[in-house]
Amino acid sequence: MSNRHPTAGFTDVPENDVELPAGFDREKAKIFTPLQVGPFLLNHRIVHSALGRSRSAHGIESPHAAEYFRQRTTPGSLIISQATSVSLECIPWPWSVALHTPTQIQALSRTIAAVHEKGGIWFQQMFHPGRTTSPSLVKRAWEKAGHLEPPKYGYQPVSSSDVGESGINTHSGEPFGQPRPLTLEEIKELRGAYKSTAEKAVLAGADGIEVLAGNGFLLDQFLHDNINHRTDQYGGSIENRARLILEIIDDIAEVVGHDRIGIRISPFSK
């Protein structure tokens, strides 16, 4: 096996290389029946779920990504993007994708155009890692965003409260580190970052937005009462712990409308 570089290996699926089991009745299979998703009528129920291929140098969508997603698109299919950081300061690990500079927007637009050319529908997934990063990765993102001085609070991850992730971050080889709770002013800025990133996604051609509020990332860290120990309007009751997510959805709806927003949750996650 040859060594792979950050943009290799996107196009490793041969065309038309799918065989259904013998006796499979395609006409009666519900998975091949249409499904209404907001304003979109999907031709079938096979959805390309979000992923993080970690092959985006400088946060820019790889040129191979357009071919990768084109191969996996059929007319009337729903394609959900790579998980995309909502600010340059919160890029979680090397080779992850971002959507903030004109170059990043232009690169994404080529991928979305390839999906649209085959009749597909594109939703851009957005997220913030929260406590699932580590101090050296926070420092790396901060410096790559162009800051010359460290942030006021140092290179700590952020979360709903100060409950840290256990174990070692595989991207940096160091402990995750104890996070600090986001301030109310930072929460306001975070909401703005989600809305601004949604605007850039639409500029690139996205048909809708998926908010990643699961898999242990920041918004999930607000939902879980074993992590969220806040005593303000964003902690305590279920309504308070869900408040930030619902506010972000309303903010993004001002850009795309409520019927073009999906939300991913992990209700059985610890």
C-alpha positions as CSV (number, residue, x, y, z in Angstrom):
1,M,0.0,0.0,0.0
2,S,1.4,3.4,-1.0
3,N,1.6,6.3,1.5
4,R,-1.4,8.6,1.4
5,H,-1.1,12.4,1.6
6,P,-3.9,14.6,2.9
7,T,-5.8,14.8,-0.4
8,A,-5.3,11.2,-1.6
9,G,-7.8,8.4,-1.5
10,F,-11.1,10.3,-2.3
11,T,-11.8,8.6,-5.6
12,D,-11.3,4.9,-4.5
13,V,-14.8,3.7,-5.3
14,P,-15.3,2.3,-8.8
15,E,-18.4,3.6,-10.8
16,N,-21.4,1.3,-10.8
17,D,-19.8,-1.2,-8.5
18,V,-23.0,-2.1,-6.5
19,E,-24.8,-5.4,-6.7
20,L,-28.0,-6.0,-4.8
21,P,-28.6,-9.5,-3.2
22,A,-30.3,-12.1,-5.3
23,G,-34.0,-11.9,-5.0
24,F,-34.0,-8.3,-3.7
25,D,-37.3,-6.7,-4.8
26,R,-36.3,-3.1,-5.6
27,E,-39.8,-2.1,-6.4
28,K,-41.2,-3.0,-3.0
29,A,-38.2,-1.9,-0.9
30,K,-39.1,1.1,1.2
31,I,-35.5,2.4,1.1
32,F,-36.0,3.1,-2.6
33,T,-39.3,5.1,-2.2
34,P,-39.5,8.9,-2.2
35,L,-39.2,10.9,1.1
36,Q,-40.2,14.5,1.7
37,V,-37.5,16.4,3.6
38,G,-38.5,20.0,4.2
39,P,-39.1,21.5,0.7
40,F,-37.1,18.7,-1.0
41,L,-38.5,15.4,-2.4
42,L,-35.8,12.8,-2.2
43,N,-36.0,10.0,-4.8
44,H,-34.9,7.4,-2.2
45,R,-33.9,7.2,1.5
46,I,-30.2,6.5,1.2
47,V,-28.5,9.6,2.7
48,H,-24.8,10.3,2.6
49,S,-24.1,11.0,6.2
50,A,-21.7,13.7,7.5
51,L,-18.1,12.7,7.9
52,G,-14.7,14.2,8.6
53,R,-12.1,13.0,6.1
54,S,-9.3,15.2,7.6
55,R,-7.8,15.9,4.2
56,S,-8.3,19.6,3.8
57,A,-5.0,21.5,3.8
58,H,-5.3,24.9,5.4
59,G,-9.0,24.3,6.0
60,I,-9.7,24.2,2.2
61,E,-11.9,21.5,0.7
62,S,-9.6,19.2,-1.3
63,P,-10.0,19.3,-5.1
64,H,-10.6,15.6,-4.9
65,A,-13.6,16.1,-2.7
66,A,-15.7,17.2,-5.7
67,E,-15.1,13.8,-7.4
68,Y,-15.6,11.9,-4.1
69,F,-19.1,13.4,-3.6
70,R,-20.0,13.3,-7.3
71,Q,-19.4,9.6,-7.3
72,R,-21.8,9.2,-4.4
73,T,-24.6,11.4,-5.7
74,T,-27.7,10.2,-7.6
75,P,-30.7,12.3,-8.8
76,G,-32.8,13.4,-5.8
77,S,-30.3,12.2,-3.2
78,L,-29.4,14.0,0.0
79,I,-25.7,14.6,0.7
80,I,-24.5,15.9,4.0
81,S,-21.1,17.6,4.1
82,Q,-17.9,17.2,6.1
83,A,-18.2,18.6,9.6
84,T,-17.3,22.3,9.2
85,S,-15.8,24.5,12.0
86,V,-17.8,27.6,12.7
87,S,-14.8,29.8,13.3
88,L,-11.1,29.7,12.5
89,E,-10.3,29.7,16.2
90,C,-12.1,26.4,16.8
91,I,-10.6,24.3,14.0
92,P,-10.4,21.1,16.0
93,W,-7.5,19.1,14.4
94,P,-5.1,19.3,11.4
95,W,-6.6,18.7,8.0
96,S,-10.2,19.5,9.1
97,V,-12.3,21.8,6.8
98,A,-13.4,25.3,7.5
99,L,-15.6,27.9,5.7
100,H,-14.4,31.4,6.4
101,T,-12.1,32.7,3.7
102,P,-12.9,33.4,0.0
103,T,-10.6,30.5,-1.0
104,Q,-12.4,28.1,1.3
105,I,-15.8,29.2,0.0
106,Q,-14.7,28.9,-3.6
107,A,-13.3,25.4,-3.0
108,L,-16.6,24.3,-1.4
109,S,-18.6,25.7,-4.2
110,R,-16.8,23.4,-6.7
111,T,-17.8,20.4,-4.6
112,I,-21.5,21.5,-4.3
113,A,-21.6,22.2,-8.0
114,A,-20.5,18.6,-8.7
115,V,-23.4,17.3,-6.5
116,H,-25.9,19.7,-8.1
117,E,-24.9,18.6,-11.6
118,K,-26.0,15.1,-10.8
119,G,-29.3,16.3,-9.3
120,G,-28.3,16.0,-5.6
121,I,-29.2,18.1,-2.6
122,W,-26.4,19.5,-0.3
123,F,-26.7,20.2,3.4
124,Q,-23.6,21.8,5.1
125,Q,-22.9,20.4,8.5
126,M,-21.5,22.9,11.1
127,F,-20.0,22.3,14.5
128,H,-17.7,23.5,17.3
129,P,-15.5,20.8,19.1
130,G,-15.9,22.3,22.6
131,R,-13.9,20.2,25.1
132,T,-13.0,17.6,22.5
133,T,-9.8,19.3,21.6
134,S,-6.6,20.0,23.6
135,P,-4.4,23.0,24.5
136,S,-1.9,22.5,21.8
137,L,-4.6,22.3,19.2
138,V,-6.3,25.4,20.6
139,K,-3.0,27.2,20.3
140,R,-2.5,25.9,16.7
141,A,-5.9,27.1,15.6
142,W,-5.5,30.5,17.4
143,E,-2.2,31.1,15.7
144,K,-3.3,30.0,12.3
145,A,-6.3,32.4,12.6
146,G,-3.7,35.1,12.6
147,H,-3.5,36.0,16.3
148,L,-0.1,37.1,17.6
149,E,-1.1,37.1,21.3
150,P,-2.7,34.2,23.3
151,P,-6.4,34.6,24.2
152,K,-7.3,36.2,27.5
153,Y,-8.1,32.9,29.1
154,G,-5.1,31.0,27.7
155,Y,-5.2,28.0,25.4
156,Q,-8.0,26.1,27.2
157,P,-10.7,24.3,25.4
158,V,-14.2,25.6,26.1
159,S,-17.4,23.9,27.1
160,S,-20.7,24.4,28.9
161,S,-18.9,24.1,32.2
162,D,-15.5,22.9,33.5
163,V,-16.0,19.1,33.2
164,G,-13.2,17.7,31.1
165,E,-13.1,14.9,28.6
166,S,-11.2,11.8,29.8
167,G,-8.3,10.2,28.0
168,I,-5.9,11.3,25.4
169,N,-6.6,13.4,22.3
170,T,-5.4,11.2,19.4
171,H,-4.8,14.2,17.1
172,S,-2.3,15.8,19.5
173,G,-1.2,12.9,21.8
174,E,-1.9,14.9,24.9
175,P,-4.8,14.9,27.5
176,F,-7.8,16.9,26.4
177,G,-7.4,19.3,29.3
178,Q,-9.9,20.9,31.6
179,P,-12.2,23.2,29.7
180,R,-13.5,26.6,30.9
181,P,-17.1,27.5,30.7
182,L,-18.1,29.8,27.9
183,T,-19.1,33.3,29.1
184,L,-22.5,34.8,28.1
185,E,-20.7,37.2,25.8
186,E,-18.9,34.3,24.1
187,I,-22.2,32.4,23.7
188,K,-23.5,35.5,21.9
189,E,-20.4,35.5,19.7
190,L,-20.8,31.7,19.1
191,R,-24.4,32.3,17.8
192,G,-23.1,34.9,15.4
193,A,-20.4,32.5,14.2
194,Y,-23.0,29.8,13.3
195,K,-25.1,32.3,11.5
196,S,-22.2,33.8,9.6
197,T,-21.0,30.3,8.6
198,A,-24.5,29.4,7.3
199,E,-24.4,32.6,5.2
200,K,-21.1,31.5,3.7
201,A,-22.4,28.0,3.0
202,V,-25.4,29.4,1.1
203,L,-23.0,31.6,-0.8
204,A,-21.1,28.5,-1.8
205,G,-24.4,26.9,-3.0
206,A,-25.6,24.8,-0.1
207,D,-29.3,23.9,-0.1
208,G,-29.6,23.6,3.7
209,I,-27.7,23.4,7.0
210,E,-27.2,20.6,9.5
211,V,-26.3,21.6,13.0
212,L,-24.1,19.0,14.7
213,A,-25.4,18.8,18.3
214,G,-24.3,15.2,19.0
215,N,-21.2,13.0,19.1
216,G,-19.9,14.8,22.2
217,F,-19.1,18.1,20.6
218,L,-19.9,21.5,22.1
219,L,-23.7,21.7,21.6
220,D,-24.0,18.2,22.9
221,Q,-22.0,19.3,26.0
222,F,-24.8,21.7,26.7
223,L,-27.5,19.1,26.5
224,H,-26.0,16.5,28.9
225,D,-26.6,17.2,32.6
226,N,-23.4,15.2,33.6
227,I,-21.4,17.8,31.7
228,N,-23.5,21.0,31.9
229,H,-23.3,22.3,35.5
230,R,-24.2,25.9,34.6
231,T,-26.5,27.9,36.9
232,D,-27.6,30.6,34.3
233,Q,-30.2,30.4,31.6
234,Y,-28.1,27.8,29.7
235,G,-28.0,25.2,32.5
236,G,-30.2,23.2,34.9
237,S,-33.6,22.3,33.3
238,I,-34.0,20.5,30.0
239,E,-35.3,23.8,28.5
240,N,-32.3,25.7,29.6
241,R,-29.8,23.1,28.4
242,A,-31.5,23.1,25.0
243,R,-31.7,26.9,24.8
244,L,-28.5,27.5,23.0
245,I,-29.2,24.9,20.2
246,L,-32.7,26.4,19.7
247,E,-31.3,29.9,19.6
248,I,-28.8,28.8,17.0
249,I,-31.5,27.2,14.9
250,D,-33.5,30.4,14.9
251,D,-30.5,32.4,14.0
252,I,-29.7,30.1,11.0
253,A,-33.4,30.1,10.0
254,E,-33.0,33.8,9.3
255,V,-30.6,32.7,6.6
256,V,-32.2,29.5,5.1
257,G,-35.6,29.2,6.8
258,H,-36.6,26.6,9.4
259,D,-37.5,24.0,6.7
260,R,-33.9,23.8,5.5
261,I,-32.3,23.0,8.8
262,G,-31.5,19.6,10.2
263,I,-30.0,18.8,13.6
264,R,-27.9,15.8,14.6
265,I,-28.2,14.5,18.2
266,S,-26.8,11.6,20.1
267,P,-29.5,10.8,22.7
268,F,-27.8,7.6,24.0
269,S,-24.3,9.0,24.2
270,K,-22.6,9.4,27.6
